[in-house]
């Protein structure tokens, strides 16, 4: 039986120390929800939901690279947002990161997210 392998990115802070950046089990990588934390400051980026969304996707890419895979191997994302009214603009940013054959995606509007974040993205990816 395959045991879970913890994937951690030391230079990427977590908003909460009770989880890992990602876990690999077999050929699947499960990435914990990422918010728009700037790795240099450890704080949410300024600029609102769209800026946080872009940073969360950058953080997601960083974690996947640390796991030895890439955004092109993502098969599913779940996006939690505090303002669904910006969905059209969010989709434009998403398309920059997933320009060809985007993964399955679920978007959910929520009331609040941890530390006042406006966006959170989790993903499932295939390992290389």
Phi and psi in degrees as GROMACS dihedral restraints (atoms count N, CA, C in turn):
[ dihedral_restraints ]
;  ai    aj    ak    al  type     phi  dphi    fc
    3     4     5     6     1   -77.4    20    10
    4     5     6     7     1   137.4    20    10
    6     7     8     9     1   -99.5    20    10
    7     8     9    10     1   147.6    20    10
    9    10    11    12     1   -61.1    20    10
   10    11    12    13     1   140.3    20    10
   12    13    14    15     1  -112.7    20    10
   13    14    15    16     1   123.3    20    10
   15    16    17    18     1   -77.3    20    10
   16    17    18    19     1   135.0    20    10
   18    19    20    21     1  -115.9    20    10
   19    20    21    22     1   121.2    20    10
   21    22    23    24     1  -129.8    20    10
   22    23    24    25     1   142.3    20    10
   24    25    26    27     1  -116.6    20    10
   25    26    27    28     1   101.0    20    10
   27    28    29    30     1   -55.5    20    10
   28    29    30    31     1   -34.1    20    10
   30    31    32    33     1   -84.1    20    10
   31    32    33    34     1     0.4    20    10
   33    34    35    36     1  -113.5    20    10
   34    35    36    37     1   107.4    20    10
   36    37    38    39     1   -67.7    20    10
   37    38    39    40     1   154.8    20    10
   39    40    41    42     1  -104.4    20    10
   40    41    42    43     1   151.4    20    10
   42    43    44    45     1   -75.5    20    10
   43    44    45    46     1   -15.7    20    10
   45    46    47    48     1  -151.4    20    10
   46    47    48    49     1   126.3    20    10
   48    49    50    51     1   -75.6    20    10
   49    50    51    52     1     4.6    20    10
   51    52    53    54     1   -92.2    20    10
   52    53    54    55     1    11.5    20    10
   54    55    56    57     1  -143.2    20    10
   55    56    57    58     1   165.6    20    10
   57    58    59    60     1  -102.2    20    10
   58    59    60    61     1   159.6    20    10
   60    61    62    63     1   -59.8    20    10
   61    62    63    64     1   -43.0    20    10
   63    64    65    66     1  -160.1    20    10
   64    65    66    67     1   163.1    20    10
   66    67    68    69     1  -134.5    20    10
   67    68    69    70     1   133.1    20    10
   69    70    71    72     1  -104.3    20    10
   70    71    72    73     1   131.7    20    10
   72    73    74    75     1  -131.2    20    10
   73    74    75    76     1   112.4    20    10
   75    76    77    78     1    62.9    20    10
   76    77    78    79     1  -126.2    20    10
   78    79    80    81     1   -98.7    20    10
   79    80    81    82     1    17.4    20    10
   81    82    83    84     1  -121.1    20    10
   82    83    84    85     1   138.1    20    10
   84    85    86    87     1  -116.9    20    10
   85    86    87    88     1   126.5    20    10
   87    88    89    90     1  -108.1    20    10
   88    89    90    91     1   114.7    20    10
   90    91    92    93     1   -98.6    20    10
   91    92    93    94     1   127.4    20    10
   93    94    95    96     1   -63.5    20    10
   94    95    96    97     1   157.9    20    10
   96    97    98    99     1   -54.9    20    10
   97    98    99   100     1   129.4    20    10
   99   100   101   102     1  -111.0    20    10
  100   101   102   103     1   133.4    20    10
  102   103   104   105     1  -109.6    20    10
  103   104   105   106     1   176.5    20    10
  105   106   107   108     1   -80.9    20    10
  106   107   108   109     1    53.8    20    10
  108   109   110   111     1   -82.0    20    10
  109   110   111   112     1   131.6    20    10
  111   112   113   114     1   -79.1    20    10
  112   113   114   115     1   118.8    20    10
  114   115   116   117     1   -61.5    20    10
  115   116   117   118     1   -25.3    20    10
  117   118   119   120     1   -75.2    20    10
  118   119   120   121     1   -34.9    20    10
  120   121   122   123     1  -106.6    20    10
  121   122   123   124     1   -21.4    20    10
  123   124   125   126     1    75.5    20    10
  124   125   126   127     1    11.0    20    10
  126   127   128   129     1  -117.4    20    10
  127   128   129   130     1   160.9    20    10
  129   130   131   132     1   -61.8    20    10
  130   131   132   133     1   141.0    20    10
  132   133   134   135     1   -68.0    20    10
  133   134   135   136     1   151.7    20    10
  135   136   137   138     1   -81.1    20    10
  136   137   138   139     1   166.9    20    10
  138   139   140   141     1   108.8    20    10
  139   140   141   142     1     1.6    20    10
  141   142   143   144     1    87.2    20    10
  142   143   144   145     1  -167.0    20    10
  144   145   146   147     1   -59.9    20    10
  145   146   147   148     1   -40.6    20    10
  147   148   149   150     1   -66.1    20    10
  148   149   150   151     1   -42.6    20    10
  150   151   152   153     1   -66.0    20    10
  151   152   153   154     1   -41.2    20    10
  153   154   155   156     1   -63.5    20    10
  154   155   156   157     1   -38.6    20    10
  156   157   158   159     1   -61.8    20    10
  157   158   159   160     1   -47.4    20    10
  159   160   161   162     1   -60.3    20    10
  160   161   162   163     1   -45.2    20    10
  162   163   164   165     1   -65.9    20    10
  163   164   165   166     1   -38.3    20    10
  165   166   167   168     1   -62.0    20    10
  166   167   168   169     1   -38.7    20    10
  168   169   170   171     1   -68.9    20    10
  169   170   171   172     1   -37.1    20    10
  171   172   173   174     1   -62.6    20    10
  172   173   174   175     1   -44.0    20    10
  174   175   176   177     1   -63.5    20    10
  175   176   177   178     1   -40.7    20    10
  177   178   179   180     1   -59.0    20    10
  178   179   180   181     1   -46.8    20    10
  180   181   182   183     1   -59.8    20    10
  181   182   183   184     1   -42.4    20    10
  183   184   185   186     1   -60.6    20    10
  184   185   186   187     1   -43.8    20    10
  186   187   188   189     1   -64.9    20    10
  187   188   189   190     1   -44.1    20    10
  189   190   191   192     1   -62.7    20    10
  190   191   192   193     1   -39.5    20    10
  192   193   194   195     1   -63.3    20    10
  193   194   195   196     1   -40.8    20    10
  195   196   197   198     1   -63.4    20    10
  196   197   198   199     1   -29.0    20    10
  198   199   200   201     1   -84.2    20    10
  199   200   201   202     1    -2.4    20    10
  201   202   203   204     1    84.2    20    10
  202   203   204   205     1    21.6    20    10
  204   205   206   207     1  -135.4    20    10
  205   206   207   208     1  -162.7    20    10
  207   208   209   210     1  -149.8    20    10
  208   209   210   211     1   172.5    20    10
  210   211   212   213     1   -60.1    20    10
  211   212   213   214     1   -29.9    20    10
  213   214   215   216     1   -66.3    20    10
  214   215   216   217     1   -14.8    20    10
  216   217   218   219     1   -98.8    20    10
  217   218   219   220     1     1.9    20    10
  219   220   221   222     1   -71.4    20    10
  220   221   222   223     1   131.1    20    10
  222   223   224   225     1  -108.2    20    10
  223   224   225   226     1   -17.9    20    10
  225   226   227   228     1  -156.5    20    10
  226   227   228   229     1   134.9    20    10
  228   229   230   231     1  -126.3    20    10
  229   230   231   232     1   150.1    20    10
  231   232   233   234     1  -125.8    20    10
  232   233   234   235     1   128.1    20    10
  234   235   236   237     1  -120.4    20    10
  235   236   237   238     1   124.9    20    10
  237   238   239   240     1  -106.7    20    10
  238   239   240   241     1   128.5    20    10
  240   241   242   243     1  -136.1    20    10
  241   242   243   244     1   150.6    20    10
  243   244   245   246     1   -90.6    20    10
  244   245   246   247     1   -10.4    20    10
  246   247   248   249     1  -142.8    20    10
  247   248   249   250     1    96.3    20    10
  249   250   251   252     1   -69.5    20    10
  250   251   252   253     1   -13.1    20    10
  252   253   254   255     1   -62.9    20    10
  253   254   255   256     1   -21.9    20    10
  255   256   257   258     1   -92.2    20    10
  256   257   258   259     1    14.2    20    10
  258   259   260   261     1   -57.4    20    10
  259   260   261   262     1   -40.1    20    10
  261   262   263   264     1   -60.0    20    10
  262   263   264   265     1   -45.1    20    10
  264   265   266   267     1   -69.8    20    10
  265   266   267   268     1   -37.5    20    10
  267   268   269   270     1   -61.8    20    10
  268   269   270   271     1   -41.4    20    10
  270   271   272   273     1   -63.4    20    10
  271   272   273   274     1   -33.7    20    10
  273   274   275   276     1   -64.9    20    10
  274   275   276   277     1   -42.8    20    10
  276   277   278   279     1   -65.5    20    10
  277   278   279   280     1   -45.2    20    10
  279   280   281   282     1   -55.5    20    10
  280   281   282   283     1   -42.2    20    10
  282   283   284   285     1   -65.2    20    10
  283   284   285   286     1   -26.6    20    10
  285   286   287   288     1   -66.3    20    10
  286   287   288   289     1   -36.2    20    10
  288   289   290   291     1   -87.2    20    10
  289   290   291   292     1   -26.3    20    10
  291   292   293   294     1  -127.9    20    10
  292   293   294   295     1    69.2    20    10
  294   295   296   297     1   -72.1    20    10
  295   296   297   298     1   -27.6    20    10
  297   298   299   300     1  -127.0    20    10
  298   299   300   301     1   138.2    20    10
  300   301   302   303     1    46.3    20    10
  301   302   303   304     1    62.5    20    10
  303   304   305   306     1   -62.3    20    10
  304   305   306   307     1   152.6    20    10
  306   307   308   309     1   -72.5    20    10
  307   308   309   310     1   168.7    20    10
  309   310   311   312     1   -60.3    20    10
  310   311   312   313     1   146.4    20    10
  312   313   314   315     1  -144.8    20    10
  313   314   315   316     1   139.8    20    10
  315   316   317   318     1  -123.4    20    10
  316   317   318   319     1   134.5    20    10
  318   319   320   321     1  -119.8    20    10
  319   320   321   322     1   133.5    20    10
  321   322   323   324     1  -133.2    20    10
  322   323   324   325     1   129.7    20    10
  324   325   326   327     1   -84.8    20    10
  325   326   327   328     1   132.4    20    10
  327   328   329   330     1  -126.2    20    10
  328   329   330   331     1   161.7    20    10
  330   331   332   333     1   -75.3    20    10
  331   332   333   334     1   -45.7    20    10
  333   334   335   336     1  -147.0    20    10
  334   335   336   337     1   156.0    20    10
  336   337   338   339     1  -130.6    20    10
  337   338   339   340     1   165.5    20    10
  339   340   341   342     1   -55.6    20    10
  340   341   342   343     1   145.4    20    10
  342   343   344   345     1    48.3    20    10
  343   344   345   346     1    25.5    20    10
  345   346   347   348     1    81.3    20    10
  346   347   348   349     1    12.7    20    10
  348   349   350   351     1   -62.7    20    10
  349   350   351   352     1   154.1    20    10
  351   352   353   354     1  -105.1    20    10
  352   353   354   355     1    -8.5    20    10
  354   355   356   357     1  -150.0    20    10
  355   356   357   358     1   146.3    20    10
  357   358   359   360     1  -146.3    20    10
  358   359   360   361     1   136.7    20    10
  360   361   362   363     1  -128.7    20    10
  361   362   363   364     1   127.6    20    10
  363   364   365   366     1  -117.2    20    10
  364   365   366   367     1   157.3    20    10
  366   367   368   369     1  -147.2    20    10
  367   368   369   370     1   156.4    20    10
  369   370   371   372     1  -122.8    20    10
  370   371   372   373     1   130.7    20    10
  372   373   374   375     1  -134.1    20    10
  373   374   375   376     1   155.2    20    10
  375   376   377   378     1   -86.4    20    10
  376   377   378   379     1   140.2    20    10
  378   379   380   381     1   -75.3    20    10
  379   380   381   382     1   159.5    20    10
